[in-house]
Amino acid sequence: MIHEISPHRLNNEFLPNAEPWKDDIIIFAQNDMLMVGGEPGNMRFPKRQEIRSNRFVYQYLFSLDGHGVYHAIGNHTAPLPGFAYKTMREIRWQMQGPREYMYAAYTAWHLISWYEDNHFCGRCGHPTSYAAKERALECDNCGHVIYPRIIPAVVAGVINGDSILLTKYAKRNVPFYALVAGFTEIGETLEECVAREVMEETGLKVRNIRYYKSQPWGNVQDLIVGFYCEVDGDTTIQMDRDELKEALWVKREDIQGQPDDWSLTNQMMMTFKAGQEPQLSK
């Protein structure tokens, strides 16, 4: 998955007074795009020594393999030579790695989006400022504290004997299959979310809901939690056509993976294909 970057390491420790050195990574964001360079499979970001202008303020985000990763704050700039602005979707499908830089891009976008969305206090409307001792924003007027936005979501591998439920979303131009997924509602456990999403999208009841793994998915600020479960009773799919354009049972041997191996969804599909999904404890 995208966050499985060992032996590389992303360290998200909050270091508010850090300053970039010449080899540190600088992230330029413009609208919904990041500035990237390199060839497919060998993406890179600018380093501080490549930036000749002194008109930027550098906001520390995290470190990657000991090198600081900073957001360049200032007036939007034209791409540096050899770089271009690309959306997160373009970065995923066109640049395709290396994995540690993809994870850095997703995590940087998560933080930059949160900072950009919270220049003003949601309670009183006054400007916010950086907290001194933790990754947070504070309102100087009313004292309201705003923490990074992390949205819990689930992905469900629904099993029917030797088959699993695969879907395609109605409003996305994506050619490959995925699993049922959705966001957790207020006052709902993750397991309850699994049962509700499966019922809403496919009309199926499920049982034996069991945890598999979790994954940060920073380009949409999600924390995705994966579960397997069994269909309970009637296996007839009643698809919600506002949500899905396809939903079907697929045998293990017929499962086709997604184009890359970065998503929890893809790993769960391929884990089931290999017959290695977690079993119920006896």
N, C-alpha and C positions, 0 to 999 in steps of 0.2 A: 504494500500500500504506500501511498505518497509519503506518509510520515515515517516509514520504516527505512531509515537512511544510514543505519550502522554500516561502517565504523564512523561515519560523519555524525556530528552532533549539533543540534540547535538548542541553545541555552536562552530561555526567555526571562532570565533574571532582570529585574528592573534596576537600571543604572542611570539615574536622571542627569548626572554630571559628566557622563562620558563624552569625549570629543573624538572625531574621526582621525585616524592615522592614514597614511598614504595608501595602504593596501586594503583599507576597509571598504565595504560595499555600500554604494549609494543608490537608493531607490527614488526614481522620479515618477510621480503619478500625475496623470492628466485626465480629467473626467473619469471614465471607467477603464483606463489603460495604464500600463506600466511600461517604462522604457527598458527594452532588452536588446541584446546583440548576440552575435554568434550564429552558428549554423544549427540545423535540427540535430538534437542529441548533444549539443555542446553550447547551450545557452549560457549567457553571462550578463552581469550587470556592470555598470561603470564602477570604477574604483575612484577613491578621492583624488588620487594623483592625476587622473584624467580630466578633472574639472578645473578649468582655469579661472572661472569666475568666483568672486568672493561675495556674491550677493545672496547666497543661500544661508539659511539657518538649518542645522542638521539635528534632527530629532532621533535619539537612539531608540531602536526597536527591540533588537535581540542580537545574539552573536551566532555565527555559523563557523564551526571549526576554529573558534578562537578569534575570528575576524568580526568586528562590529558591523552591524547592518543598520543603516540610518535612512531616514526619510528626508529628502531635500525639500525644505519649505521655502517658498518664494514665488515670484512670478513665473508662470509657465514658460518653459524653455523649449526651443526647437531641439529635436533629437541630436545628440552628439554624433560625430562621424562614426559610421558603422553600427549605429543603433536606430531603433524605431519604436514607436509606441504601439503596443498591442493589447487587445482585450485579454482577460483571463482565459476565455475560451480559445482564442487564437494561440495564447502561450501554451495551453495544454495540448492542442492538436497539431500545431505547427512546429513548436520548439522541441517538445518531447524529451526534456531532460537536459542535464543530468538530474536525477531524482532529488538530490539535496537542494538544488537551486529551484526546482519546482516547488518543493515544500516551503522554501524561503519565500518564494513569490506569493504563495497562497497565504502564508502567515503574515507577511508584510501587508498584503491587501486587507486582511482582516483588521489589523490594527489601524492602518491608515483610514479605512472607511469609518471605523468607530470614532477616531479623532475628528474627522471631517464632519461627521453627523452631529457632533456635540459641541460646537463652538459656543452655543448659548444654552442656558439652563432651561430645562423643560418645565420648571415650576414657576419661575419669576421672569424669565426672558433675558436676564443679564448675562454678560459674557462669562465663560468658564476659564479656568487656568489649570495648569498642571499641578497635581498633588506632589508634595515634596518627598514623601516616604513610601509611596506605593503607586502602582499603575492605576491611576484614577484621575478624573477631572473634578474640580471643585468650583462651586459658585461663590464668588467673593461677596455676593450680596446676601444670599439666604443660607449659605453653608451646605447646600445640597451636594452630595457626592455621587458621581456617575462612574460605574465600573464598566470594563469592556463587555460588549454584548456577545453572549454565547447562546445560541439557539439550540435547544435539545430536539433531536429528531430520531426516528427509528427506521430501520430497514428490516423487513421480515421475509425469511426464507420459509415459505409454507410448503410442507412436505405431504405428499399423498403417495404412500408406498415407495415406489422407485422413481417417482416423478416430483418435480418442484414447480411452483407457480411462477411463471415469468410474465412480464407486462411491458407495454410501451405506453408512454404518456400521450394523451390526445393533443396537447398544445406544444409539443416539442418536436423539432425536426431532427430526431435522433434515430439512426437506423438499427441500433442494437437493442437487445432486451435488457431489462433490469428486474428488480424485485419490488414488491409493494413497499412503499415508504411514505412517511408523513411526519408532521410536526406534533409535538406533545402539547396538549391543551392544559389550561389552568386546572389545578386540582386533580391531575391524572398521573398515575404511575406510568413508567415506561412500558410495563407489561399490558396495562389497560390500553395504552396507545396502540400497541401492536394489534390487539383484538379489534379495536374500533376501526383502525385504518383498513385492515383486511376486510372487515364486514362492509364498510362504506364503499370500498372500491370494487369488491368482487362478490359480495353477498355470502361469503363463506364464514363459518364459525371455526375457531381454532382452539387447541388445547396444548398442554405440555410446552408452554412458552419458556424458553431457556436462553440465557445470555451466551453470546459468542465473543464478540470483540467490539471495541469502539474506535472512532477515528475523528480527529479534527478535520474539518473541511472549510478552510478559511475563506475561500472566495465567496461564500454565502454566509459566513459567520456561524456555521453549524458545528455542533458536536453530535456525530451520528453514532447511534448505538445499534448493534446488530443482534438479532434474535432468530433462532430457528423455532418452529412449532409444527404441529401436525394438524391437518384438516380434521374437523370434528363433525362427523355425520355426512350430510349431503355434499357431494363433490361437484355439483352443478354450479358453474360460474355464472353469476349475474352481474355483468360488468357495468359500472357507472361510466357512461359514455361521455360525460362532461370531464372526467378525469383521465380515462384510458381509451386508447384506440385498439389495443389488443390485450388479451389475458388468456393464457392457456397453460395446460399441464404439459411439461416437457420431461422426457426420460433422461436419466443421467447421461447416457451415452450420446444423446443428441444436443446437449448443451453447447452453445457456442459462446466463448468469452467475449468480453469487450475489447476494443482495440489496444488498450493499455491495461496494466495491472495496478493502477493507483487507487482504485476505489474499493471500499469495503463491500459494496454490492458485488463487484466482480469476484473478489476473493471468496465470498460466500457461495456464489454460483459454482466456481471451480472447485471449492472444497466439497460441495455436494456431488459434483461430477465424479470426483475421486473417491467417493464413499467415506469421507473423513469428517463429516459433520458431527458435532458433539451429540452423544447419546444421553438419555435420561439416566440419572443416578439410580442404582438399585438399592 
